Amino acid sequence: MSRQPEGREQTILDSINEGVFTVDLEWRITGFNRAAEEITQVPREEALGQRCSDVFRANICENACALRRTMSNRKPVLNATAHIVSRSGESIPIRISTALLRDNDGEVIGGVETFQDLSSIEQLQKELKARYTFEDIVGYSAPMKKLFELLPQIAASTSTVLIEGASGTGKELFARAIHHLSPRRSKPFVTVNCGALPDTLLESELFGHKAGAFTDARRDKPGRFALASGGTIFLDEIGDVSPAMQVRLLRVLQERTIEPLGSVEPMKVDVRVVAATHRDLGQLVRDGVFREDLYYRVHVVSLRLPSLSQRREDIPLLVEHLVGKFNRIQGREIEGVSEEVMARLMEYEYPGNVRELENILEQAFVLCRGRMIELHHLPAELRPAPPDGGNPMSLKAMEKLMISAALRRHRGSRRRTAAQLGIDPSTLYRKMKALKIEY
C-alpha cells in the first residue's frame, strides 16, 4: 500500500483548487485533499482507506472508470466528464484527469486523479442556453431572435396562425411553443397531418363520426377538433388538402362549428387553430389551387421560418444541443465534433434543414466509438471536399462565426475568448474590428 501524503506534501495538495485523491493497487484511497473534501462533502478521515467507488458513487465507476483505464493501458486521461453524488445526494458534474502513481524505482504503486467541480459552469451554460432556446427551438441568429420576440405576443392572442417554412425547419416545434405559451397551455395540443390522409379518412379524423355513419362505424368517434376542445389544433401541411376539404375547413373557421359524419346537429368547438405548410399558399391561390377565402382565414397571423442555410450561425449551437440530446438518449459521453467536422457542417447546404442536421449527427453517433465525431463518421456525401463549382464558406466568414460563437460562450469577455482561441487579446480586438464583430 502506498503511503499517505504528509506534512509539506499534504499542504501543497490542500492549496490546490481542484480535488485530488490517490489510490493504491487495491483501489483504496491513500490521499484526499481539502478540495476533494469540499466537493464530495466527505471528510478526509472517512475517505482514507475506502474504495474510491464507495466515496464518489460516480456514473462511470462501474464500467467506464477513467482511473481504471489509466491503470490498465498506462495512458493518462485528460478532461473526461462525469457526475458524482455528494454526501447530501446532490449530483455534481466534474471534469477528470488521471495519471499513474510511481515509487522512486519507477514501479506503479497506484493512481492519482484530479477533478474539478463544473457546477457553476454547467449553471452558466443553462443560463446561456435559456437565452438562445424557446421550448426545443434553438438559435441565436437575427431571424430566430426576431421570431422569439414575436412568439409570446402571438401566443397571447386567439388569432389563427399560419406557419410557413421548408420541410425540416421546425414548424411543429413553433406550433407547440405557441400553445405552451398561451392561456390554453393546460388543454390539449392535437396534431393532424392533412397531407397524409385521403379526404374520406381526413374528414372522419378531423370531425369525427356517429355510429352507423358508414359500414364499420359501430360507435361514435370524436374528431380531432372535438379532442382539442379548449386547446390548440395543429393542421400540418394544410396546403395539400383537396378543394372539397377546403370548403369544410372554411366553414369551421368561419362559424367555429363542426358536423361529425352522420350527424344532423352542428357542434360548437372552442379551439385555437395553428396551420402550417411547406408550400407557398399565396402562389397556390394565384394558381387557383387553394381557396382565397380560406387563405385569408388561416393567414391572420403568419410566421415564416428561415431555412438552416439562412441562419448558419446557429449551426454550432444546434450541434451542441443535438450532441447533448443524443448523449442523454443513448447514454453516451461524446464531447462534440472536430474542427474539420464543424467546418464541413457549416458549409453544407442542408436541403432537409434542421431535421437533416439531426439525422447526420444521429448517424455519426452510431459510427463514433471514441469521444469526438470525426469526418469519417459523417455520411458519404459530406466527407469529400466541395466540388470546384461549389460555393464553400470562405475562411473569413468561418473565422467570424467562430469568434462570435466564442464571445457568446464567454458572455463577451475578450480575455477569456482570446485564451480559448489561443490568441492575444489585442489580436482578438483587431480581428473583431476587421470582421465587424460587435459584442
C-alpha positions in Angstrom: 0.0 0.0 0.0 1.4 3.4 -0.9 1.9 5.9 1.9 -0.4 8.8 2.7 0.8 12.3 1.9 2.2 14.0 4.9 3.5 17.4 6.1 4.6 19.7 3.3 3.3 17.4 0.6 -0.2 17.5 2.1 0.0 21.2 2.5 0.7 21.6 -1.2 -2.2 19.3 -2.1 -4.5 21.3 0.1 -3.6 24.5 -1.6 -4.8 23.2 -5.0 -8.3 24.3 -6.0 -9.0 21.0 -7.8 -9.9 17.9 -5.9 -7.0 15.4 -5.8 -7.1 11.8 -4.5 -4.7 8.9 -4.8 -5.4 5.1 -4.7 -3.3 2.1 -4.2 -3.4 -1.1 -6.3 -6.5 -2.3 -4.4 -8.4 0.9 -5.2 -8.3 2.1 -1.7 -7.9 5.9 -1.2 -4.5 6.8 0.2 -4.6 10.6 -0.3 -7.5 13.1 -0.2 -7.0 16.9 -0.4 -9.1 19.7 1.1 -10.8 20.5 -2.3 -11.9 16.8 -2.6 -13.5 17.1 0.9 -15.4 20.2 -0.1 -16.7 18.8 -3.4 -17.7 15.4 -2.1 -18.7 16.6 1.4 -16.8 13.6 2.7 -14.1 14.3 5.5 -10.6 13.1 4.7 -10.6 10.8 7.7 -13.6 8.9 6.4 -12.4 8.7 2.8 -8.9 7.3 3.6 -8.9 3.6 3.3 -12.2 3.3 1.5 -12.6 2.2 -2.1 -12.9 5.2 -4.4 -16.2 3.9 -5.9 -17.8 4.0 -2.4 -16.8 7.6 -1.9 -17.6 9.1 -5.3 -20.5 7.0 -6.5 -19.9 8.3 -10.0 -21.8 7.4 -13.1 -18.6 6.0 -14.6 -17.3 3.9 -11.7 -18.9 0.6 -12.8 -17.8 0.2 -16.4 -16.1 3.4 -17.6 -13.7 4.4 -14.8 -11.1 6.8 -16.2 -8.6 5.8 -13.5 -9.1 2.1 -14.1 -8.5 2.8 -17.8 -5.2 4.6 -17.0 -4.1 1.7 -14.7 -4.9 -0.8 -17.5 -3.3 0.9 -20.5 -0.7 3.0 -18.7 -2.0 6.1 -20.5 -3.3 9.3 -18.7 -6.9 10.5 -19.3 -7.4 14.2 -19.8 -10.6 16.2 -19.3 -13.1 13.4 -19.1 -16.5 14.3 -17.7 -18.7 12.6 -15.2 -21.2 13.1 -12.4 -20.5 12.2 -8.8 -23.0 12.0 -5.9 -22.2 14.1 -2.9 -23.0 13.0 0.7 -26.2 15.1 0.6 -27.3 13.3 -2.5 -26.6 16.1 -4.9 -25.4 15.2 -8.4 -22.2 17.2 -9.2 -20.7 17.5 -12.7 -16.9 17.1 -12.7 -14.0 17.1 -15.2 -11.5 14.4 -14.6 -7.8 13.8 -15.4 -5.8 10.8 -14.3 -2.2 9.5 -14.1 -0.2 6.7 -12.7 1.5 6.9 -9.3 5.0 5.5 -9.2 7.6 5.0 -6.4 11.2 6.1 -6.5 12.1 3.0 -8.5 9.5 3.7 -11.2 7.2 0.9 -10.1 3.5 1.6 -10.4 2.0 1.7 -6.8 -1.4 3.3 -7.6 -3.0 6.1 -9.4 -3.9 9.8 -8.9 -7.0 11.6 -10.1 -7.7 15.3 -10.2 -11.3 16.5 -10.6 -12.9 19.9 -11.0 -16.4 20.9 -9.9 -18.2 22.1 -13.0 -21.5 23.0 -11.2 -21.0 26.8 -11.8 -20.0 26.3 -15.4 -23.0 24.0 -16.0 -25.3 26.5 -14.4 -23.9 29.3 -16.6 -24.4 27.1 -19.7 -28.0 26.5 -18.7 -28.5 30.3 -18.3 -26.9 30.9 -21.7 -29.0 28.2 -23.4 -32.1 29.7 -21.8 -31.3 32.9 -23.7 -31.0 31.1 -27.0 -33.8 28.5 -26.8 -37.5 28.5 -26.8 -39.0 25.2 -25.9 -36.9 22.9 -28.1 -36.2 25.6 -30.6 -32.5 26.5 -30.7 -31.0 29.7 -32.2 -29.3 33.0 -31.6 -29.2 34.3 -35.2 -31.1 37.5 -36.1 -34.0 35.7 -37.8 -34.5 33.4 -34.8 -34.3 36.3 -32.2 -37.0 38.1 -34.2 -39.2 35.0 -34.1 -38.5 34.5 -30.3 -39.7 38.1 -29.7 -42.9 37.6 -31.7 -43.9 34.2 -30.1 -45.2 35.5 -26.7 -47.3 38.1 -28.4 -48.8 35.6 -30.9 -49.4 33.1 -28.1 -51.3 35.6 -26.0 -53.8 36.2 -28.8 -56.6 34.0 -30.0 -56.0 34.5 -33.8 -55.4 31.7 -36.3 -51.7 31.3 -37.1 -50.1 30.2 -40.4 -46.5 28.9 -40.1 -44.7 28.7 -43.4 -41.3 27.1 -44.0 -39.5 24.4 -45.8 -39.6 20.8 -44.6 -37.4 20.2 -41.5 -37.4 23.8 -40.3 -39.4 23.0 -37.1 -42.9 24.1 -37.9 -44.5 21.8 -35.3 -42.0 23.0 -32.6 -43.1 26.5 -33.2 -46.8 25.4 -33.1 -46.1 23.7 -29.7 -44.3 26.7 -28.4 -47.3 28.9 -29.3 -49.6 26.5 -27.4 -47.4 26.2 -24.3 -47.0 29.9 -24.0 -50.8 30.6 -24.4 -53.6 30.6 -21.9 -54.7 27.3 -23.4 -51.5 25.5 -22.3 -53.3 23.3 -19.8 -55.7 22.0 -22.5 -54.8 19.5 -25.3 -52.5 20.2 -28.2 -53.7 18.0 -31.1 -51.9 17.5 -34.4 -53.2 16.4 -37.8 -51.1 15.8 -40.9 -53.5 16.9 -43.6 -51.3 15.7 -46.4 -51.1 12.2 -45.1 -54.7 11.1 -45.4 -57.3 10.9 -48.3 -60.4 13.0 -48.0 -62.7 10.3 -46.6 -60.3 9.5 -43.7 -59.3 13.1 -43.1 -62.9 14.2 -42.7 -63.6 11.5 -40.2 -60.3 12.2 -38.4 -61.0 16.0 -38.2 -64.7 16.0 -37.4 -65.5 12.5 -36.1 -68.5 10.4 -36.9 -71.7 9.0 -35.4 -72.4 5.3 -35.0 -73.9 3.9 -38.3 -72.5 6.8 -40.4 -70.8 4.1 -42.6 -70.5 0.3 -42.6 -67.7 0.0 -39.9 -68.9 2.8 -37.7 -70.2 0.8 -34.8 -69.8 3.6 -32.2 -69.5 7.4 -32.0 -65.9 8.7 -32.6 -64.9 12.2 -31.6 -62.8 14.0 -34.2 -59.6 15.9 -33.6 -61.4 19.2 -33.4 -63.5 17.9 -30.5 -60.5 16.3 -28.8 -58.7 19.7 -28.9 -61.6 21.4 -27.1 -60.3 24.3 -25.1 -56.8 23.8 -26.6 -55.0 24.1 -29.9 -55.3 22.1 -33.1 -52.3 22.0 -35.4 -53.2 21.4 -39.1 -49.9 20.5 -40.7 -49.5 20.7 -44.5 -52.8 22.5 -45.0 -51.6 23.3 -48.5 -52.1 19.7 -49.5 -55.9 19.4 -48.7 -58.4 19.0 -51.6 -60.8 21.7 -52.7 -63.7 19.8 -51.1 -61.9 19.7 -47.7 -61.0 23.3 -48.0 -64.7 24.1 -48.1 -65.3 22.1 -44.8 -62.3 23.8 -43.1 -63.5 27.3 -44.2 -66.9 26.7 -42.5 -65.2 25.5 -39.3 -63.0 28.7 -39.2 -66.0 31.0 -40.0 -68.6 29.5 -37.7 -66.5 27.6 -35.2 -68.8 24.6 -35.6 -68.2 21.1 -36.9 -70.6 18.4 -38.2 -69.5 14.8 -37.5 -70.2 12.4 -40.3 -73.8 11.0 -39.9 -74.8 13.9 -37.6 -77.6 16.5 -38.4 -76.6 18.7 -35.5 -73.7 21.1 -35.8 -71.4 21.1 -32.7 -69.7 24.2 -31.3 -65.9 23.9 -30.9 -63.6 26.1 -28.9 -60.1 25.6 -30.4 -57.1 27.7 -31.4 -56.1 26.8 -35.0 -52.4 26.8 -36.0 -51.8 25.7 -39.6 -48.5 25.0 -41.4 -47.3 24.4 -44.9 -44.1 23.9 -46.8 -45.8 25.3 -49.9 -46.3 28.9 -51.0 -50.0 29.3 -50.2 -50.1 32.7 -51.9 -48.9 31.2 -55.2 -51.4 28.3 -54.8 -54.1 30.9 -54.5 -52.9 32.6 -57.7 -52.8 29.2 -59.4 -56.4 28.6 -58.4 -55.4 25.5 -56.3 -56.1 27.0 -52.9 -59.3 29.0 -52.0 -58.6 32.7 -51.5 -61.2 33.0 -48.7 -59.6 30.1 -46.8 -56.2 31.6 -47.3 -57.2 34.8 -45.6 -58.9 32.8 -42.8 -55.7 31.0 -41.9 -53.3 33.8 -42.8 -54.5 36.1 -39.9 -51.0 35.9 -38.2 -48.1 34.4 -40.2 -44.7 33.2 -39.3 -42.1 32.4 -42.0 -39.3 30.1 -40.7 -35.9 30.5 -42.2 -34.0 27.6 -43.7 -30.9 26.4 -41.9 -28.7 27.8 -44.7 -30.2 31.2 -43.9 -29.1 31.0 -40.3 -25.7 29.3 -40.4 -24.5 31.0 -37.3 -27.0 28.7 -35.4 -25.3 25.6 -36.5 -22.6 25.4 -33.7 -25.4 25.8 -31.1 -27.6 23.3 -32.8 -24.7 20.8 -32.9 -24.0 21.3 -29.2 -27.8 20.9 -28.4 -28.1 17.7 -30.5 -24.9 16.1 -29.2 -26.3 16.7 -25.7 -29.6 15.2 -26.7 -28.1 12.1 -28.2 -25.8 11.6 -25.3 -28.8 11.6 -22.9 -30.8 9.3 -25.2 -28.1 6.8 -25.9 -26.2 7.0 -22.6 -23.0 8.2 -24.4 -20.3 10.7 -23.4 -19.3 12.1 -26.8 -17.7 15.5 -26.2 -18.6 17.1 -29.6 -17.3 17.3 -33.2 -13.9 18.0 -34.5 -13.0 21.4 -36.1 -12.9 19.7 -39.6 -16.4 18.3 -39.0 -17.7 21.7 -37.8 -16.2 23.4 -40.9 -18.0 20.8 -43.1 -21.3 21.2 -41.3 -21.0 25.0 -41.6 -20.7 25.0 -45.4 -23.2 22.2 -46.2 -26.5 23.4 -47.8 -29.0 21.3 -45.8 -31.9 20.7 -48.2 -33.5 18.9 -45.3 -32.8 21.8 -42.8 -32.5 21.1 -39.1 -34.0 17.6 -39.4 -31.2 16.7 -41.8 -28.6 18.0 -39.4 -30.2 15.9 -36.7 -30.1 12.8 -38.9 -26.4 13.5 -39.8 -25.4 13.6 -36.1 -27.5 10.6 -35.2 -25.7 8.5 -37.8 -22.4 9.9 -36.6 -23.3 8.7 -33.1 -23.8 5.2 -34.4 -20.4 5.1 -36.1 -18.4 7.0 -33.5 -16.7 4.8 -30.9 -14.5 7.5 -29.4 -15.2 10.8 -27.7 -15.1 13.1 -30.7 -17.1 12.9 -34.0 -14.6 13.0 -36.9 -15.0 13.4 -40.7 -15.2 9.7 -41.4 -18.2 9.4 -39.1 -20.3 11.7 -41.4 -22.4 10.4 -44.3 -20.6 9.8 -47.6 -21.9 13.0 -49.3 -20.4 15.2 -46.6 -17.0 13.6 -46.5 -15.5 14.8 -49.8 -14.3 18.4 -50.2 -16.8 20.7 -52.0 -16.7 20.4 -55.8 -14.8 23.0 -57.8 -18.1 24.6 -58.9 -19.4 24.8 -55.4 -19.5 27.8 -53.1 -17.9 26.8 -49.9 -17.8 29.2 -46.9 -14.9 31.5 -47.0 -12.2 31.4 -44.3 -13.1 34.9 -43.4 -16.7 34.0 -42.8 -15.8 30.9 -40.9 -13.4 32.9 -38.7 -16.2 35.5 -38.0 -18.6 32.8 -37.0 -16.1 31.0 -34.7 -15.1 34.2 -32.9 -18.7 35.3 -32.5 -19.6 31.9 -31.0 -16.7 32.0 -28.6 -17.6 35.5 -27.5 -21.2 34.4 -26.7 -19.9 31.4 -24.8 -17.8 33.7 -22.6 -20.5 36.4 -22.3 -18.4 39.0 -24.2 -15.2 38.5 -22.1 -12.4 39.2 -24.6 -9.8 37.9 -22.3 -11.4 34.5 -21.8 -12.4 34.4 -25.5 -8.8 35.1 -26.6 -7.5 32.4 -24.2 -9.8 29.8 -25.6 -8.9 30.7 -29.2 -5.2 30.7 -28.4 -4.6 34.3 -29.5 -3.6 37.5 -27.7 -6.4 39.8 -26.6 -5.0 42.6 -28.8 -5.1 40.2 -31.8 -8.8 39.4 -30.9 -9.6 43.1 -30.8 -8.1 43.7 -34.3 -9.9 40.7 -35.7 -13.2 41.9 -34.2 -12.7 45.3 -35.8 -11.7 43.9 -39.2 -14.6 41.4 -39.3 -17.0 44.0 -37.9 -18.0 41.8 -34.9 -19.9 43.8 -32.3 -20.4 42.4 -28.8 
